[in-house]
């Protein structure tokens, strides 16, 4: 199970991610603060999704591959 969060406005923001397996944290908690580049391993969300087995499609990252960009606000989740 993973908990991921992104808070962005106008292209600036931050990300958090944690992954659990069997009730134990196996990745994170990870945080990418505003204004700092992502590490070579990728963003916290991409790293968490990879841990869950997501393989990025050609030309996309894991976030885009699983469609997390479809609903960028909570109200859109119900659609």
SULHUMO-V92686 format. One record per pair of residues at least 12 apart in sequence whose ideal C-beta (glycine too) atoms are under 10 Angstrom apart, sorted by sequence separation. I is the first residue (numbers start at 1). GAP is how many residues later the second one is. If there is no record, write none. Layout:
# SULHUMO-V92686
I/GAP + I/GAP
This chain:
# SULHUMO-V92686
4/12 + 5/12 + 16/12 + 17/12 + 18/12 + 30/12 + 32/12 + 49/12 + 50/12 + 54/12 + 3/13 + 4/13 + 5/13 + 16/13 + 17/13 + 18/13 + 30/13 + 31/13 + 32/13 + 49/13 + 3/14 + 4/14 + 16/14 + 17/14 + 30/14 + 42/14 + 48/14 + 49/14 + 52/14 + 2/15 + 3/15 + 4/15 + 15/15 + 16/15 + 17/15 + 29/15 + 30/15 + 32/15 + 46/15 + 47/15 + 48/15 + 2/16 + 3/16 + 15/16 + 16/16 + 28/16 + 45/16 + 46/16 + 49/16 + 1/17 + 2/17 + 3/17 + 14/17 + 15/17 + 16/17 + 27/17 + 30/17 + 45/17 + 46/17 + 49/17 + 1/18 + 2/18 + 14/18 + 15/18 + 30/18 + 43/18 + 45/18 + 46/18 + 1/19 + 2/19 + 13/19 + 14/19 + 15/19 + 28/19 + 29/19 + 42/19 + 43/19 + 46/19 + 49/19 + 1/20 + 13/20 + 14/20 + 27/20 + 28/20 + 42/20 + 43/20 + 1/21 + 13/21 + 14/21 + 27/21 + 42/21 + 45/21 + 1/22 + 12/22 + 13/22 + 14/22 + 26/22 + 12/23 + 15/23 + 27/23 + 28/23 + 38/23 + 45/23 + 2/24 + 4/24 + 27/24 + 2/25 + 3/25 + 9/25 + 19/25 + 26/25 + 27/25 + 2/26 + 3/26 + 4/26 + 5/26 + 6/26 + 8/26 + 17/26 + 18/26 + 7/27 + 17/27 + 15/28 + 16/28 + 17/28 + 19/28 + 14/29 + 15/29 + 16/29 + 17/29 + 19/29 + 14/30 + 15/30 + 17/30 + 18/30 + 19/30 + 21/30 + 15/31 + 17/31 + 19/31 + 21/31 + 15/32 + 16/32 + 17/32 + 19/32 + 15/33 + 19/33 + 17/34 + 6/37 + 6/38 + 4/39 + 5/39 + 6/39 + 4/40 + 5/40 + 4/41 + 2/42 + 4/42 + 2/43 + 4/43 + 4/44 + 2/45 + 3/45 + 4/45 + 2/46 + 1/47 + 2/47 + 4/48 + 15/48 + 2/49 + 2/50 + 1/51 + 2/52 + 6/57 + 4/59 + 6/62 + 6/63 + 4/64 + 8/64 + 6/66
